[in-house]
Amino acid sequence: MSTIVEEMKGSYEIKNNQREVLSLALSNYTYHAHATHGMTYIKSSTFNWQNGKLYQLKDLFEAGSDYVKRLSDLVRVQIHQRDTPFLNGFTAIQPILPTKRLSSTFSFMRLLHMFLVFRCF
């Protein structure tokens, strides 16, 4: 059953923009009629703005490094320090982004629009 969207807000934050690498965090908040509370979705992407390659997490680390374990350990420390509860506990990060190449007609506004309209729902 669909409901009426009472409120929707979209925003972005540039996390990195140096050495041809751009990282964006795109956020979408939606509140549906009669809901207890709204829901925020955040989608982050890091890509090379010269050739359009969308990076996977593994691309940002040396080949063969155990980056999943290292990052998971760092997340685990933060969870403990912030006393953050999880329903099923935390085991490890799950780096599962497909590699994509943006078209040569890529523009920043097109990417931002694509994520805010289609991927944040």
C-alpha positions in Angstrom: 0.0 0.0 0.0 1.5 3.3 -1.0 1.2 6.4 1.1 1.4 10.2 0.5 4.8 11.7 0.9 4.3 14.7 3.3 7.9 15.9 3.2 11.1 15.2 1.2 14.5 16.8 1.4 17.6 16.0 -0.6 21.1 17.3 0.0 24.7 16.4 -0.8 28.1 16.8 0.8 31.4 16.8 -1.0 33.7 14.5 1.0 36.7 14.8 -1.3 37.6 16.7 -4.4 41.3 16.4 -5.1 43.7 14.6 -7.4 40.9 13.9 -9.9 38.9 12.0 -7.2 35.5 13.2 -6.2 33.5 11.6 -3.3 29.9 12.6 -2.7 27.5 11.7 0.1 23.9 12.1 -1.2 21.2 12.2 1.4 17.4 11.9 1.0 14.9 12.3 3.9 11.3 11.3 3.3 8.3 11.5 5.7 5.2 9.6 4.7 1.7 10.6 5.9 0.8 9.0 9.2 4.2 7.5 9.7 5.8 7.5 13.1 8.9 9.1 11.8 10.7 9.9 8.6 13.5 7.9 7.0 16.9 9.1 5.8 18.8 7.3 3.0 22.4 8.1 2.3 24.3 7.0 -0.8 28.0 7.7 -1.2 30.0 7.4 -4.4 33.6 8.0 -5.2 34.8 8.3 -8.8 37.4 9.7 -11.1 36.0 12.9 -12.6 38.4 12.7 -15.5 37.4 9.3 -16.9 34.1 8.7 -15.1 35.2 5.4 -13.4 33.1 4.7 -10.3 35.5 3.3 -7.7 34.8 0.2 -5.6 36.1 0.3 -2.1 38.9 -2.2 -3.0 40.2 0.3 -5.6 41.2 2.7 -2.8 43.6 0.2 -1.2 46.7 -1.7 -2.2 46.0 -4.9 -4.1 46.1 -7.9 -1.8 45.7 -5.9 1.4 43.1 -7.1 4.0 41.2 -3.8 3.9 37.9 -5.4 4.9 39.4 -6.6 8.2 41.2 -3.4 8.9 38.1 -1.2 8.2 35.9 -3.6 10.2 38.2 -3.3 13.2 38.1 0.5 13.0 34.3 0.4 12.8 34.1 -2.0 15.7 36.2 0.4 17.8 33.9 3.3 16.9 30.8 1.2 17.7 32.3 0.4 21.1 33.4 4.0 21.8 29.9 5.4 20.9 28.0 2.6 22.6 26.0 2.1 19.4 23.5 -0.8 19.7 22.9 -3.2 16.8 20.0 -5.7 16.5 22.1 -8.5 15.3 25.5 -7.3 16.3 28.3 -6.2 13.9 30.5 -8.7 12.1 32.2 -6.9 9.2 31.7 -4.3 6.5 30.3 -5.5 3.2 32.0 -3.8 0.2 29.7 -4.8 -2.7 29.5 -2.0 -5.3 29.6 -2.8 -9.0 32.2 -1.1 -11.2 30.6 1.3 -13.6 31.8 3.8 -16.1 29.9 7.1 -16.5 29.2 8.2 -20.1 31.3 10.8 -21.8 28.3 13.2 -21.5 28.6 13.0 -17.7 27.9 16.1 -15.7 28.0 16.7 -12.0 24.4 17.9 -12.0 23.2 14.8 -13.9 24.9 12.5 -11.4 23.5 14.5 -8.5 20.0 14.4 -10.0 20.2 10.7 -10.8 21.1 9.8 -7.2 18.6 12.1 -5.5 15.7 11.2 -7.7 16.2 7.5 -8.5 18.7 5.8 -6.1 17.8 7.4 -2.7 14.4 5.7 -2.5 
